[in-house]
Amino acid sequence: MTSKTQTTSDLFENDSEKFKMIAEDVTISYGDIPAVKNVNMKFKEKSVTALIGPSGCGKTTFLRCLNRMHDMTKNAKVEGKVMIDGIDLYSKEIDPIYHRRKVGMVFQKPNPFPTMSIFDNVTAGLRLNGVKDKRILNEIVEDTLKMAYLWDEVKSDLKKPAVELSGGQQQRLCIARALAIQPEVLLMDEPASALDPIATQKIEETITELKKEFTIIIVTHNMQQAVRVSDYTGFMYLGDLIEFRHTKKLFTDPKNDLTAKYVQGQFG
């Protein structure tokens, strides 16, 4: 094994498939302290990319920059480019709100709106964007709940308060809510970390199905989960992208000594 970082250009050198999103020389700082340093990644259309690494390595920080969430964080600064379909999302001409419609986000803990029903949770973003037609809302609710593998469990009780659902159901509801605004990229920050094994399996099955339509980027602390659901995996450590490869190759034949030690459980 060598200490050479596996770069995006190495990984996709002979690949002509379309990239939905590209991060170029992304550095993220809080004040003068860099949390993510000069990261370059390409994300294939209709694929799942996992970000792994020990706590505090910059995974979630990097993920949040793909949705411009650092715009709302005091003293946060993002340098470099994040391109979606060739458009730099950090360009001054880009409306952050418009961008967030194209890049949905699912957080670590299920966060349904507590005072709203299942139906109203799914349609909240649509209503904020001016969609009022009941027929359209009904269609989107059914379609997105089906995509999130929740429809059969809740279709007879859509007016039920969302907080009465189980943890796993709440997380799938949050996935449906993110899908309702019809994003092109779906970001997931450890979406199953607070769930039991059965609910985790449901989330993983949902991710596998969703990649047929969406580009998915997932942060996970669970290396087995990365193997099960992702096509590509990036290993981060202390703000650096150490290695980025096809998932199977990264776990079975890592090119970097740090990656090998991490996936073998020697630290983390």
C-alpha positions as CSV (number, residue, x, y, z in Angstrom):
1,M,0.0,0.0,0.0
2,T,1.1,3.6,-0.7
3,S,0.3,6.9,1.0
4,K,-1.0,8.4,-2.2
5,T,-4.5,9.9,-2.0
6,Q,-6.9,8.4,-4.5
7,T,-8.2,11.5,-6.4
8,T,-11.4,12.0,-8.3
9,S,-9.4,12.3,-11.5
10,D,-7.8,8.9,-10.9
11,L,-11.2,7.3,-10.1
12,F,-13.0,8.5,-13.1
13,E,-10.1,8.9,-15.5
14,N,-11.6,6.7,-18.2
15,D,-15.3,7.2,-17.4
16,S,-17.6,9.2,-19.7
17,E,-20.7,8.9,-17.5
18,K,-22.5,12.0,-16.4
19,F,-21.7,13.7,-13.2
20,K,-24.6,15.4,-11.4
21,M,-22.5,17.3,-8.9
22,I,-18.8,18.3,-8.7
23,A,-16.8,19.7,-5.8
24,E,-13.7,21.5,-6.8
25,D,-11.0,22.6,-4.3
26,V,-13.6,23.0,-1.5
27,T,-12.2,24.4,1.8
28,I,-14.6,25.2,4.7
29,S,-13.4,27.3,7.6
30,Y,-15.0,28.5,10.8
31,G,-13.2,31.8,11.4
32,D,-9.5,31.1,10.7
33,I,-9.8,27.4,11.4
34,P,-10.2,25.1,8.4
35,A,-12.5,22.1,9.0
36,V,-12.4,20.8,5.4
37,K,-9.3,21.2,3.2
38,N,-9.2,21.3,-0.5
39,V,-11.6,18.5,-1.2
40,N,-12.3,17.4,-4.8
41,M,-15.1,14.9,-5.6
42,K,-17.4,14.1,-8.5
43,F,-20.8,12.5,-7.9
44,K,-22.3,10.4,-10.6
45,E,-25.9,10.8,-11.6
46,K,-28.1,8.1,-10.1
47,S,-25.6,6.7,-7.8
48,V,-24.9,6.6,-4.0
49,T,-21.7,8.0,-2.6
50,A,-20.9,7.4,1.1
51,L,-18.6,9.6,3.2
52,I,-16.9,7.8,6.1
53,G,-14.4,8.6,8.7
54,P,-14.0,9.2,12.5
55,S,-16.1,11.7,14.3
56,G,-15.0,15.3,13.7
57,C,-13.2,14.5,10.4
58,G,-15.4,16.9,8.3
59,K,-17.9,14.6,6.7
60,T,-21.0,16.5,7.8
61,T,-19.4,19.9,7.4
62,F,-18.6,18.9,3.8
63,L,-22.1,17.5,3.2
64,R,-23.7,20.7,4.5
65,C,-21.8,22.8,2.0
66,L,-23.4,20.9,-0.9
67,N,-26.7,22.4,0.2
68,R,-25.3,25.9,1.1
69,M,-26.4,25.3,4.7
70,H,-23.2,27.1,5.9
71,D,-24.8,30.3,4.6
72,M,-26.7,30.3,7.9
73,T,-23.7,29.5,10.1
74,K,-21.9,32.5,11.7
75,N,-18.2,32.8,10.7
76,A,-18.4,29.9,8.3
77,K,-16.6,30.4,5.0
78,V,-16.7,28.2,1.9
79,E,-14.0,28.5,-0.8
80,G,-13.8,26.6,-4.1
81,K,-16.7,25.5,-6.3
82,V,-19.7,23.2,-6.0
83,M,-21.2,22.6,-9.4
84,I,-24.5,21.1,-10.2
85,D,-25.2,20.5,-13.9
86,G,-22.2,22.8,-14.6
87,I,-23.5,25.7,-12.5
88,D,-21.5,27.0,-9.6
89,L,-23.9,27.0,-6.6
90,Y,-21.8,29.6,-4.8
91,S,-22.0,32.1,-7.6
92,K,-23.4,35.4,-6.6
93,E,-26.1,35.0,-9.3
94,I,-27.5,31.9,-7.7
95,D,-30.5,32.1,-5.3
96,P,-29.7,29.8,-2.3
97,I,-33.4,29.1,-1.9
98,Y,-33.7,27.9,-5.5
99,H,-30.6,25.8,-5.0
100,R,-32.0,24.1,-1.9
101,R,-35.0,23.0,-4.0
102,K,-32.6,21.1,-6.2
103,V,-30.6,19.6,-3.3
104,G,-32.7,18.0,-0.6
105,M,-31.5,17.2,2.9
106,V,-32.3,14.4,5.4
107,F,-30.8,14.9,8.9
108,Q,-29.5,12.5,11.5
109,K,-32.4,12.6,13.8
110,P,-36.0,12.4,12.4
111,N,-37.4,15.9,12.5
112,P,-41.0,15.9,11.4
113,F,-42.9,19.1,12.1
114,P,-44.4,18.2,15.5
115,T,-47.7,20.1,15.2
116,M,-48.5,18.8,11.7
117,S,-50.1,15.7,10.3
118,I,-48.4,13.2,8.0
119,F,-50.0,14.9,5.0
120,D,-49.1,18.4,6.0
121,N,-45.5,17.4,6.7
122,V,-45.1,16.2,3.2
123,T,-46.7,19.2,1.6
124,A,-45.1,21.9,3.8
125,G,-42.4,22.8,1.3
126,L,-44.8,22.7,-1.6
127,R,-47.2,25.1,0.1
128,L,-44.4,27.5,0.9
129,N,-43.6,27.5,-2.8
130,G,-47.2,28.4,-3.6
131,V,-48.6,25.0,-4.6
132,K,-52.3,25.0,-3.5
133,D,-54.0,22.6,-5.9
134,K,-55.4,19.8,-3.7
135,R,-55.2,17.3,-6.6
136,I,-51.5,18.0,-7.2
137,L,-50.8,17.9,-3.4
138,N,-52.6,14.5,-3.1
139,E,-50.7,13.1,-6.0
140,I,-47.3,14.2,-4.7
141,V,-48.1,12.9,-1.2
142,E,-48.9,9.5,-2.5
143,D,-45.9,9.4,-4.9
144,T,-43.3,10.5,-2.4
145,L,-44.6,8.3,0.4
146,K,-44.4,5.4,-2.0
147,M,-40.9,6.3,-2.9
148,A,-40.0,6.4,0.8
149,Y,-41.7,3.0,1.4
150,L,-44.2,4.5,3.8
151,W,-47.4,4.7,1.8
152,D,-48.8,1.3,2.7
153,E,-48.3,1.9,6.4
154,V,-50.0,5.4,6.6
155,K,-52.3,5.7,3.6
156,S,-55.4,5.2,5.7
157,D,-54.5,7.8,8.3
158,L,-52.7,10.7,6.6
159,K,-54.2,13.2,9.1
160,K,-52.5,11.4,12.0
161,P,-49.9,13.6,13.8
162,A,-46.5,12.8,12.4
163,V,-45.0,12.5,15.9
164,E,-47.1,9.5,16.6
165,L,-45.2,7.5,14.0
166,S,-42.3,5.2,15.1
167,G,-38.7,6.6,14.7
168,G,-38.1,4.7,11.5
169,Q,-41.4,5.8,10.0
170,Q,-40.7,9.4,11.0
171,Q,-37.3,9.2,9.2
172,R,-39.0,7.9,6.0
173,L,-41.6,10.7,6.3
174,C,-38.7,13.1,6.4
175,I,-37.3,11.5,3.2
176,A,-40.7,11.9,1.6
177,R,-40.8,15.5,2.7
178,A,-37.4,16.1,1.1
179,L,-38.6,14.4,-2.1
180,A,-41.8,16.3,-2.4
181,I,-40.0,19.5,-3.6
182,Q,-38.6,17.3,-6.4
183,P,-34.8,17.7,-5.8
184,E,-32.2,16.2,-8.1
185,V,-29.7,15.4,-5.4
186,L,-30.5,14.0,-1.9
187,L,-28.1,14.5,1.0
188,M,-28.4,12.2,4.0
189,D,-26.5,12.8,7.2
190,E,-26.4,9.5,9.1
191,P,-30.1,8.9,8.4
192,A,-30.2,5.6,10.3
193,S,-27.9,6.2,13.3
194,A,-30.8,6.7,15.7
195,L,-32.8,3.8,14.5
196,D,-33.1,0.1,15.4
197,P,-31.9,-2.6,13.0
198,I,-35.3,-3.2,11.4
199,A,-35.9,0.5,10.7
200,T,-32.3,0.8,9.5
201,Q,-32.9,-2.0,6.9
202,K,-36.0,-0.1,5.7
203,I,-34.0,3.1,5.2
204,E,-31.3,1.2,3.4
205,E,-33.9,-0.4,1.1
206,T,-35.3,3.0,0.4
207,I,-31.9,4.4,-0.5
208,T,-31.3,1.5,-2.9
209,E,-34.5,2.2,-4.7
210,L,-34.2,6.0,-4.7
211,K,-30.8,5.9,-6.5
212,K,-32.7,4.8,-9.6
213,E,-34.0,8.4,-9.8
214,F,-31.7,10.5,-7.7
215,T,-28.1,11.2,-6.9
216,I,-27.5,10.4,-3.3
217,I,-24.7,11.4,-1.0
218,I,-24.8,9.9,2.5
219,V,-22.7,10.4,5.6
220,T,-22.5,7.3,7.7
221,H,-20.5,6.1,10.7
222,N,-21.4,2.5,9.9
223,M,-18.9,1.0,7.5
224,Q,-21.1,-2.0,6.8
225,Q,-23.9,0.3,5.8
226,A,-21.5,2.1,3.3
227,V,-20.7,-1.3,1.8
228,R,-24.4,-2.2,1.5
229,V,-25.8,0.9,0.0
230,S,-23.1,2.9,-1.8
231,D,-21.4,2.7,-5.2
232,Y,-18.5,5.0,-4.2
233,T,-16.9,5.8,-0.9
234,G,-14.8,8.7,0.3
235,F,-12.7,8.4,3.5
236,M,-12.1,11.6,5.3
237,Y,-9.7,12.3,8.1
238,L,-8.9,15.6,9.9
239,G,-10.6,17.6,7.1
240,D,-8.8,15.9,4.3
241,L,-10.2,13.5,1.7
242,I,-7.8,10.7,2.1
243,E,-9.2,8.2,-0.5
244,F,-12.1,8.1,-2.9
245,R,-12.8,4.9,-4.8
246,H,-15.4,2.4,-5.8
247,T,-16.8,1.2,-2.5
248,K,-15.8,-2.5,-2.9
249,K,-12.2,-1.5,-3.8
250,L,-11.8,1.0,-1.0
251,F,-12.8,-1.7,1.6
252,T,-11.0,-4.7,0.1
253,D,-7.9,-3.0,-1.5
254,P,-7.3,0.4,0.1
255,K,-4.4,2.3,-1.4
256,N,-3.7,4.5,1.6
257,D,-2.3,3.2,4.9
258,L,-4.7,5.4,6.9
259,T,-7.7,4.0,5.0
260,A,-6.6,0.5,5.5
261,K,-6.2,1.0,9.3
262,Y,-9.6,2.7,9.5
263,V,-11.6,0.1,7.6
264,Q,-9.8,-2.6,9.5
265,G,-11.1,-1.0,12.8
266,Q,-7.7,0.0,14.1
267,F,-8.9,3.5,15.0
268,G,-12.1,5.5,14.7
